[in-house]
Amino acid sequence: MSTKVQEITRYPDSVDPVKTDGRDVDRGLADLIGEASHQNAEPKDQHIQEIAEAPWRNVPSVAREDPTYFDRPMLKKSVWSPDIPIYYFLGGAAGAALTLGAALQLVSRGHYDRVRQLSEACHWIGIVGSTGGALFLIHDLGRPSRFLYMMRVFRPTSPMNMGVWILAGAAPTAITTGLLINRRGIWGRIGEVTGYASGVFGAALAGYTGVLVSNTAIPVWQQSRRWVPVMFMASSAAAAASVIDLISADEVTRSVTRVFGAVGRAAEIAATYKTEQVAAAIPKVGEALHRGGPGALWRLATVLTAASLGVSFFAGKSRKKVVVAGWLGAAGSLCLRLAVHYVGNASALDPKASFHQQRNA
């Protein structure tokens, strides 16, 4: 014997309410009978409410002077977790350190001195940074196999695919160099070769994430796509110099990082300003860099990097000031990578930014 279940209405305030018994059984195909058929079903559609926007209560109007698609975003925000900007930071610092280490290795060829020791330290920074960055990347992917799946193809037109190959080349060559670089005989020669190879991979690792970020439809980064990779490269150099300042105290190290770090920090500030200027050519696109928490994080990154540059310039022989400059520089670089992530999400969810950019294309 069948029992009629109380009818309920889903989305009663929407423009298209749905009448249902909660079980969505087509009575033309089946009857609702048997045990528990008399119970009322009151679904709350919790999952739907989490992944979908709230229904329209009234049919929205379109502004004729500045039309969008009912003020709904054209794009979806990134699904990446904060693991990815941390990977940007660690990978960038590691890549710049490997490049600096290869350059110092070339300068000190045939001599084991303090420059050679600094080169070895740079390679170990590259080892730790590239390995740590890979762990954050794999954690965001969810399973290590997903990282390996991306290596089934080699596609130079895809920054993401090339990034996997760059990371897969940087970490092993850096580890080999760190273990063999100062040994005698054939092992030492292998370490020399892999040291130069890690420098090449490191330069690509320091900047490819900037290409990846700017190779999207997100208005703010697509608009400033020529300067975002430069900003990432400069920030990577500043981060590497900051890490070296924190772990090494001798005068040779200080003389190298004073120049390398100053160039990186100054270039980061200049590239950040140029990125902001180009994005602001379309005012609505540039708004994401000044609005809310993401905009505050963007400004904080510049303030920290500028403070690091100033403290480093006046540090002299003071170890404490060098350490302060190192912490400020590392924090500025990390804040910049986080700002890129969250500013991009804010820009993607702004429908007017997308429409204004398309109209100005």
Secondary structure, DSSP 8 states (H G I E B T S, - for coil): -------EEESTTSSS-EEE-SS---TTT----STTTTS------HHHHHHS----SS-----SSS--STT--SS------THHHHHHHHHHHHHHHHHHHHHHHHHTTT--SHHHHHHHHHHHHHHHHHHHHHHHHHHHHSSHHHHHHGGG---TT-HHHHHHHHHHHHHHHHHHHHHHTT-SHHHHHHHHHHHHHHHHHHHHHHHHHHHHHHSSS-HHHHHTTTTHHHHHHHHHHHHHHHHHHHH--SHHHHHHHHHHHHHHHHHHHHHHHHHHHHHTTSHHHHGGGTSHHHHHHHHHHHHHHHHHHHHHHT-TT-HHHHHHHHHHHHHHHHHHHHHHHHHHHHHHT-HHHHHHHHHH-
